[in-house]
Amino acid sequence: MSQQLRTWLLPLAMVAGGLAYPFFARLAFLMPYLIFCMLLITCCDLSPGELRFKRVYWTLLGIQVAGAAAVYVAAGAFSPLLGEGAMICVLAPTATAAAVITGMLGGSVAFTATYTLASSLCVAVVSPFFFAHAGALADLPFWESAGTVFRQVMPLLVAPLLCAFALERFLPAARRAVRRARVLSYYLWVISLTIVSGKTVSFIVSQGDKSLREEIGLALAALVACVAQFLLGRRVGRRHGDAVSAGQSLGQKNTVLAIWMAQAYLHPLASVAPAAYVLWQNSINSLQLWLRQRGKR
């Protein structure tokens, strides 16, 4: 499939999910399985020997975690809902398809793929502590709420890595088959995006006009978070000789996972922020791809 068509598939998926939301909203139960499959394909593309943790990753992870806490406090001063939406846009791990876009932009696929794994593991560890203080579980005792999130999120994000390493050890032929089919990760992302768009639109419609002001605020918060993370990532990466890879690693989020986590552990309306983030990050990616095709820096 051409790069231009791939670029258009993402907004088309959002439109399709929004228009046919009664149907796609009923498929939301598939989300954990789709996320697992996407991460498994990404993990199968890496072998333990290829996982070289670079010092720049610590900087990016620090921005991701500390930034999530900072925006939660800052935006939460205006509205707890706004704080939750902004926080999940920063805390969310790197998109499983980010390596694909990085390669299309001339960056290092290995850099982005490894950081995708690192950020997913990081989120699996720290997200219970965030959600224990925010959203639907905030009223529970801390360790009870943190344990609930940990039991549900950790297997989803860590099990694909363990399965990939098990395939390499015991079924190398199956792992090679998965690696050859790595493009499936992109199409699974498109399907997932369609479903979460339908789920989000379904919830917004059920709210009526009473939440319009909050929804606009969440969308604007997502825009600020998106632009800031792409710029910060590129600035950090430029110091280490790879602005493109670091920019995509920090800015391109696994919005499918972010929307699912928001709907599961935060106020459901907070999912509007990562849903809007989909539009902003795909707009930025489309612009970058267009500029690269034009031969510009």
N, C-alpha and C positions, 0 to 999 in steps of 0.2 A: 504494500500500500504506500502511496506517495506521502511525503512529509506534509504537503498541503492538506490532503484529505484527513490525515491523522489529526492535524490541528483543528479542523472543523468538526471532527467527531465529538469532541468534548462539549462544546456549546450545544450541539444538536442533541446530545444525551440529556442535558439539563432541560432543554425545551420539551423533549419527548416525555421526560419524567413529570414535568410540570403540567403538561396538557392532559396526560393520561394518568394523573395522580391517583384516582380511585383504584385503578388496577395495580400500579407499581407500589403503592403504599402497603398493599396486602402481601407483598413479597419481602418486606423488611426483615422477616425471620431468617432470610438467607444471608444477611450481611456478615455475621461472624464467619461463616463458611467461605464466603468470597474473600474476605480479608485474609483468612488463613491460607487460602490457595495462592493469593498474590504474593504473600510473604514467603511461602514455600518456594515459589519459582525464583524469587530474588535470592533467597539463601542458597538454592541449588546452583546459582550462577557464581558462587564463591566457594572456594575450598578453604579449610583451616589455614593452609600455608599462605593463602592470599590475603588473610585478614591482618593487615599491618596497621595498627592504630597510630595515627600521626598526632603530633602535638597540637596541630591546629584544630583537631577534633575537640579537645578540651575547651578551647575558646568558644567554638560553636555551641557545644553542649551547655556551657556556662550561660551564654546569651539566651539559649532556649529555656533553661530552667529559671534562672534569675529574672529573665525578661517576663516570663509567665507570672511570676509572683509580683513583679513590679506593676504590670498593667492591671492585675487583679485588684491591687490596692488602689492604684490611681483612678482607674475607671469605676471601681466599686464605690469610690467616694461620691460619685454622681448617681449611680444606680447599681445595686447588687447584680441585677440581670446583665447590665452592660459589662460589669467586671467579669462575670462568668464567660460571656461571649468572647471578650478580648483575650482572656486567659487561655481558652481552649485553642484559639487561633495561633498562639505563640507556643504553647506546650505541645501541640500535635507533632508527631514524628514526621520525618521526611517521607514524601510519597514514594510508593514502590516503583512508580513509573518515572521518577525523577532522573534515574540513570539514563533512560531512553532519551529524554529531552536534553540532558547534558551532552550525550553523544552527538545529537543533532546540532548542538551549538558549538561543537569542537572541544568540549571539556573532557575530563577524565572520568570514564564510566566506572572504573575501579574505585576512585575516590568517593563518588557519590553513592555507589552501591554499598561500600563499607560503612559510610556514615549513616546510610539508611538503617542498617542493622544496628549500629551503635545508638542511634537516637531512639529506635524502637525499644531496645533493651532499657535505655534510660527512662523512657516514659513508663514502661512496665513497672519500674521500681518506684518512681517518684509520684506517679499519678494518684495512687491511693492516698497519699498525704494531702494532695491538693483537694481531691474530692471529699475527703473527710471533713474539710472546713467549708465546703461550698455545696450548694445544690441539694438534691433530695436526701442525701445521707448525712447532712450537717447536724441533724438533731440526734443522731445516734452517738453512743460513746465512741471516742476516737478510734480505738483499736478494733472495735467491731465494724465500723464503717470502712476503715482502711483494709481490714481483712477481707471484707466483702468484695471490694474493688480488686484487690490483689488476686483473689482466687479466680476472678473472671477475666481480668486483663492479662495477667502473667502467662497463663497457658496459650492465650490467643497470639501473643507476640513472641514467646520463647519456643513453643512447641514446633513451629516451622523450622527454626534453626536446628533443633535436635533431630527432627525428621530428615532434614537435608544431610546432616552429618552421618546419620544412620544409613541413608541410601548410598552415600559415598563409600561407607565401610562394607556394607553387606550386599547392596544391589547397585553397583556402579553403572551397569547398563541402563537401569531405570533413571538414574540421575542424569546420565548423558542425554536420554530422551527428553527429560524435563528441560535441560539446558537448551536443546535444539528448539524447543517450543516456547522459548522465553517471551516471544512476542505475544503469547496468550495473556501475559500479565497486563498488557495494555488494554486488551479487549475486556478482560475481567474488570478492569478499572472503569471502562466505559459503561458496562452493565451495572456495576455498583453505583456509579454516579447517577445513572438513570433512576435506580431504586431510591437512593437517599433523597434525590430531588423530589420524587413523588411523595415520599414520606414527609419531607419538610413542608411542601406546598399543602399537603393534606392537613397538617397541623395548623398552618397559618390560616387556611380557609375556615377551619373550625373556630378560630379565635375571632373572626369577623374584623370590623374596623377598629375595635377598641385597642388593639396593640400596634397600630400603624406607626405611631411615633417611636415606640421602642424598636420596632423592626428597622426603621430607617437609621436609628442610632447604632444598632448592631451592625448594619451593613457598612456604615461609615467607619466604625471602629475596625472592622475587618480590612477595609481599604488602607487605613493608616498602618495596621500591623503588617499587611502584605508588603507594601512599599518599603517600610522600614527594614524588614527582614531581608528582602532581596538586596537592598543597599548595604546593610551591615555585613551580610555574607560576602558580597563582592569586595567590600573594603578589607575585611579580614583575609580573604583569599588572595587579594592582590599582594599582601605582604609576604605570602608564601608561594607566590608564583602561579596561582590558579584561581583567578577571580570567578570564572564561569562556574566551576565545580562547586566552590564554596557558596556562591550566590544561590545556586539551585538547591544545594543541600539544606540551607537555612530557610530559603523562601518558599520552595515548592513543598507544600504540606500534604500529608495523607488525609485529605478532607473527608474521605469516606469514613475513616476511623474516627476523625474528630466529630463528625455529625452523629455517628453512632454513640460515642462516649457522652456527648452533650445530651442526647435524648435519653440515655440510660442513667446518667449520674447527676446531671445538672437540671436546671429548669428547661423543659423541652423547647421553650421559645429561644433559648440561648443558641440552639442549633442553626438559627438564622445567620449568625455570624460566620461559622465555617461554610455554610451554604453560599453566602455572598463571597467568601474567600475564593471559592471555586471560580467564580466569574473574574475576580481581580487577578488571580495568579495565571489563569489561562489567557487573559488579555495581555499580561506582561510577557508570557511565553510566546504568544502569537507575534507580538511586536519584536521580540528578540529574534525569532525565526525569520521574520520578514526582513529585518535589518541584515541578518547574516546572508540571506539569499540575495540581497542587494549588494553584498560585498562590503558592508560597512562594519566598523568595529563594534 
